[in-house]
Amino acid sequence: LNDETPLSQDLFYYCHLHQGMSGRIRLLILDDNDADADADPTQMEVNKKVGATFVPALAQDVPMAAVGYSESISSMERKSNQQSTFDEQCGTFDLHPFRLPHKECPERFVCDNDEEDEDGIGNQFAECVDAMNCAMTVGMTNNAPRSKGKDGVIALFNRQMIPHHVNSVNMAKSLLKTNVLDDCDLTQAPESTSCTLQKMALEIINTQVSQIQLMERMLGDMGIPLEDDCTVLMGYTKVNKDQNPKPTKGTNK
């Protein structure tokens, strides 16, 4: 496509690897004098830069679409289209219920985060990581697969690996959300720490989202449910059904 390509209708696109990547490209007039006076100023700024507005299925995905990925994947299917303040700060969705303390998670995953850093970015990122790790812990507590043999091994592997991958995607998105990598200059120092991590974060998001889709499709083809969660309360050991759970003494390491 170029400036001389005659187009009178919107363009639609989709990705066969990543769920949630379908959307619409609406070409707009770039002349400020012809711009819609009622348009969202932030979106108009995007329009001026790229010459088009990207309209994914959910409006809040627009900023993410600008960097080439979508956060809408089935294993992190949103319970609500409304992003909590905590999730907005973390660059995620639906992590708020897993903020510590949580009955199925330890007191903390990141220790010594009580002292405020200079700008608070580190403390906020640590809180996000705590919630991500709690969500992963809860997601990885599964019942043993009812299928035995090879199918049971594959089911358990996928059910454990999917929340692990989701955690990686969340952590990569949260790292990008902190803006600590914004000093990346590909023209001057493409191999700098910031540029290397920025590239790595995007690769993690794209690659592991694709792998999540593959594992979910595999379970579906085998007729095995994606989840079969069990609840394991922190500080208790799981015992035989005819016994009462006995508390165990926990330690912070």
Backbone torsions as a table, in degrees:
resi	resn	phi	psi	omega
1	LEU	NA	142.7	173.9
2	ASN	-145.3	-176.4	-176.0
3	ASP	-61.9	-23.0	-176.1
4	GLU	-97.9	0.6	179.2
5	THR	-71.9	119.9	-179.1
6	PRO	-75.4	116.9	179.0
7	LEU	-135.2	130.3	178.9
8	SER	-119.3	-4.4	-178.8
9	GLN	-130.1	163.5	178.0
10	ASP	-68.6	155.0	175.4
11	LEU	-103.3	141.8	177.6
12	PHE	-117.0	144.2	-179.1
13	TYR	-138.2	160.5	175.1
14	TYR	-154.4	162.3	177.0
15	CYS	-121.6	129.3	-178.5
16	HIS	-80.8	-6.6	179.9
17	LEU	-99.7	-35.2	-172.4
18	HIS	-116.2	116.3	176.4
19	GLN	-65.6	144.4	179.3
20	GLY	85.3	7.1	-178.2
21	MET	-96.6	2.2	177.9
22	SER	-76.4	153.7	-179.7
23	GLY	-179.2	-169.1	-175.8
24	ARG	-128.9	140.9	173.3
25	ILE	-110.2	118.5	-179.4
26	ARG	-110.1	115.5	-179.1
27	LEU	-77.5	136.0	-175.8
28	LEU	-125.2	162.0	174.7
29	ILE	-77.0	132.3	-176.5
30	LEU	-91.4	-7.8	-179.5
31	ASP	-72.7	121.8	-179.8
32	ASP	-56.8	-32.6	-177.8
33	ASN	-67.8	-27.0	-178.5
34	ASP	-98.1	-0.3	-176.3
35	ALA	-68.8	149.1	179.5
36	ASP	-68.1	123.0	-176.7
37	ALA	-65.5	-24.0	-177.6
38	ASP	-92.4	0.8	-176.3
39	ALA	-69.9	152.4	177.1
40	ASP	-63.7	122.3	-177.2
41	PRO	-56.7	-40.7	-179.9
42	THR	-62.8	-43.3	-179.3
43	GLN	-67.4	-35.6	179.0
44	MET	-64.9	-33.3	176.1
45	GLU	-63.3	-41.5	176.6
46	VAL	-62.0	-42.0	-179.5
47	ASN	-59.3	-42.2	-178.2
48	LYS	-63.7	-34.2	-176.7
49	LYS	-77.5	-42.9	-172.2
50	VAL	-107.3	-12.1	178.3
51	GLY	78.2	10.0	179.3
52	ALA	-161.3	158.2	175.4
53	THR	-110.3	130.3	179.5
54	PHE	-94.0	124.1	-173.6
55	VAL	-119.7	82.8	176.6
56	PRO	-68.5	-178.3	-176.2
57	ALA	-62.1	-33.0	179.6
58	LEU	-117.0	132.8	-173.2
59	ALA	-60.1	-35.1	-175.7
60	GLN	-71.0	-5.2	178.0
61	ASP	-82.0	-9.4	-173.8
62	VAL	-55.9	-47.4	179.0
63	PRO	-61.4	-37.0	-179.6
64	MET	-68.7	-35.1	-179.9
65	ALA	-61.6	-27.5	-176.9
66	ALA	-67.4	-24.2	178.9
67	VAL	-103.6	7.0	167.3
68	GLY	97.5	14.9	176.4
69	TYR	-148.0	162.2	176.5
70	SER	-117.7	146.4	179.3
71	GLU	-97.2	8.5	-178.2
72	SER	-91.3	97.6	177.3
73	ILE	-127.5	153.2	-168.0
74	SER	-63.3	-36.2	-179.1
75	SER	-73.1	-11.7	173.0
76	MET	-119.3	35.1	-177.7
77	GLU	-55.6	130.4	-172.6
78	ARG	-71.5	132.9	174.8
79	LYS	-74.8	-23.3	180.0
80	SER	-151.3	149.7	175.5
81	ASN	-78.8	-6.8	179.2
82	GLN	-91.0	120.0	-178.5
83	GLN	-85.6	127.7	178.5
84	SER	-67.7	161.1	178.2
85	THR	-59.8	-40.7	179.3
86	PHE	-62.9	-46.4	179.7
87	ASP	-65.6	-35.7	177.9
88	GLU	-62.1	-39.8	178.4
89	GLN	-67.8	-32.7	-178.1
90	CYS	-86.3	-16.4	-175.9
91	GLY	78.3	28.9	-174.9
92	THR	-130.6	-175.8	172.7
93	PHE	-134.2	143.3	171.2
94	ASP	62.9	24.9	172.9
95	LEU	-90.1	-18.6	-175.0
96	HIS	-51.9	-41.8	-179.6
97	PRO	-63.6	-13.3	-176.7
98	PHE	-104.8	12.8	174.4
99	ARG	-64.1	139.5	179.6
100	LEU	-75.4	146.1	5.6
101	PRO	-79.0	149.9	178.6
102	HIS	-140.4	136.9	-172.4
103	LYS	-63.6	-20.4	-178.3
104	GLU	-104.9	12.5	-177.2
105	CYS	-132.7	157.5	176.9
106	PRO	-67.6	172.6	-177.5
107	GLU	-58.1	-37.6	178.1
108	ARG	-161.5	157.8	173.2
109	PHE	-105.6	-36.9	178.9
110	VAL	-101.7	114.4	-177.4
111	CYS	-88.9	162.7	175.5
112	ASP	57.1	41.3	177.6
113	ASN	-104.5	17.1	-176.5
114	ASP	-80.5	-26.8	-178.3
115	GLU	-83.6	125.4	-177.8
116	GLU	-65.5	135.4	172.0
117	ASP	-87.2	176.7	-169.8
118	GLU	-58.8	-45.4	-176.9
119	ASP	-112.5	-0.4	177.4
120	GLY	81.3	-5.1	-177.1
121	ILE	-63.9	-44.1	-178.9
122	GLY	-62.5	-41.8	179.0
123	ASN	-63.7	-42.8	180.0
124	GLN	-64.5	-44.0	179.8
125	PHE	-62.5	-39.9	179.0
126	ALA	-63.7	-39.4	177.1
127	GLU	-64.1	-39.8	177.4
128	CYS	-63.7	-43.1	179.9
129	VAL	-63.7	-39.9	176.1
130	ASP	-56.3	-47.3	-179.2
131	ALA	-66.2	-40.8	178.6
132	MET	-61.0	-45.8	-178.1
133	ASN	-66.9	-34.2	176.4
134	CYS	-66.2	-44.5	178.3
135	ALA	-59.8	-40.3	179.0
136	MET	-66.5	-42.4	179.8
137	THR	-59.9	-46.3	178.9
138	VAL	-63.3	-41.0	-178.9
139	GLY	-68.4	-24.8	-176.6
140	MET	-95.6	3.5	172.9
141	THR	-91.3	98.1	-175.5
142	ASN	-119.5	153.9	167.9
143	ASN	-71.7	152.2	174.9
144	ALA	-61.5	136.7	-177.9
145	PRO	-57.1	140.4	177.0
146	ARG	-70.9	-26.8	175.0
147	SER	-75.2	139.5	-179.6
148	LYS	-107.4	173.4	178.0
149	GLY	67.6	-143.8	-175.1
150	LYS	-59.1	-46.0	-178.7
151	ASP	-61.4	-37.7	179.1
152	GLY	-66.1	-40.7	178.3
153	VAL	-64.0	-45.1	-180.0
154	ILE	-63.8	-42.2	-179.7
155	ALA	-62.0	-45.7	-178.9
156	LEU	-66.4	-42.1	178.2
157	PHE	-57.8	-50.0	-176.8
158	ASN	-66.0	-41.5	-179.5
159	ARG	-66.0	-28.9	176.4
160	GLN	-82.0	-38.5	-174.5
161	MET	-75.8	-32.4	-177.9
162	ILE	-60.7	-53.2	177.9
163	PRO	-63.5	-29.1	175.9
164	HIS	-63.8	-44.4	177.9
165	HIS	-66.4	-41.3	178.6
166	VAL	-58.7	-39.6	178.4
167	ASN	-63.6	-39.8	178.2
168	SER	-63.1	-42.7	179.2
169	VAL	-63.1	-45.8	179.1
170	ASN	-60.9	-42.6	-178.2
171	MET	-65.9	-38.9	178.7
172	ALA	-65.8	-42.6	178.9
173	LYS	-64.6	-39.9	-179.3
174	SER	-67.0	-37.0	176.1
175	LEU	-61.2	-44.9	178.1
176	LEU	-64.1	-34.2	-178.4
177	LYS	-66.1	-28.0	-178.5
178	THR	-67.3	-20.5	-177.8
179	ASN	68.4	11.8	180.0
180	VAL	-72.1	-13.4	-179.5
181	LEU	-100.0	6.1	-175.7
182	ASP	-68.5	-11.3	177.8
183	ASP	-82.1	5.5	176.6
184	CYS	-62.2	127.4	177.3
185	ASP	-124.8	98.7	-176.4
186	LEU	-65.7	-22.9	-178.5
187	THR	-80.5	-27.0	-175.5
188	GLN	-106.9	-40.8	-175.1
189	ALA	-143.1	70.0	-176.2
190	PRO	-65.4	-18.3	-179.7
191	GLU	-103.1	15.3	177.5
192	SER	-66.7	164.7	179.4
193	THR	-58.2	-43.9	-178.2
194	SER	-63.9	-45.3	-179.6
195	CYS	-67.3	-39.4	179.3
196	THR	-63.3	-45.4	-179.4
197	LEU	-69.9	-36.3	178.2
198	GLN	-61.5	-46.1	178.0
199	LYS	-63.4	-42.7	-179.3
200	MET	-63.2	-42.4	-179.2
201	ALA	-61.2	-44.2	179.4
202	LEU	-66.4	-36.9	177.9
203	GLU	-66.4	-40.5	177.3
204	ILE	-59.6	-45.9	-178.6
205	ILE	-60.8	-51.9	-175.5
206	ASN	-68.1	-44.9	-176.2
207	THR	-69.6	-46.2	-174.0
208	GLN	-76.6	-28.7	172.6
209	VAL	-62.7	-42.5	178.1
210	SER	-62.1	-41.1	179.9
211	GLN	-69.2	-35.0	175.2
212	ILE	-60.4	-45.6	178.7
213	GLN	-59.9	-40.6	-178.8
214	LEU	-64.9	-44.6	-179.1
215	MET	-66.7	-38.9	178.2
216	GLU	-66.1	-42.0	178.6
217	ARG	-64.2	-37.3	179.0
218	MET	-61.9	-46.9	178.8
219	LEU	-62.9	-39.6	178.4
220	GLY	-62.5	-42.4	179.6
221	ASP	-65.6	-28.7	179.4
222	MET	-85.2	-4.7	-178.7
223	GLY	73.3	25.9	-178.6
224	ILE	-108.1	128.6	178.1
225	PRO	-57.5	148.7	-179.4
226	LEU	-65.3	-32.7	-174.5
227	GLU	-132.4	149.7	170.1
228	ASP	-151.7	70.4	-170.1
229	ASP	-72.8	149.4	167.7
230	CYS	-126.5	154.8	-177.7
231	THR	-100.4	121.1	176.2
232	VAL	-120.1	108.0	-177.7
233	LEU	-74.0	139.1	-179.7
234	MET	-66.5	132.8	-179.6
235	GLY	94.0	1.4	179.1
236	TYR	-126.5	148.5	174.4
237	THR	-99.1	146.6	177.9
238	LYS	-83.5	125.9	-176.1
239	VAL	-124.3	-178.4	178.9
240	ASN	-60.6	151.2	-173.7
241	LYS	-60.9	-26.8	-177.5
242	ASP	-86.5	6.1	178.5
243	GLN	-116.5	157.3	174.3
244	ASN	-85.2	143.0	178.3
245	PRO	-63.6	137.9	-179.8
246	LYS	-106.1	130.0	-179.4
247	PRO	-66.7	144.5	175.7
248	THR	-112.3	151.3	-178.3
249	LYS	-81.2	119.9	-178.8
250	GLY	-95.5	155.7	177.2
251	THR	-132.8	145.9	174.0
252	ASN	-93.8	123.6	179.7
253	LYS	-105.2	NA	NA
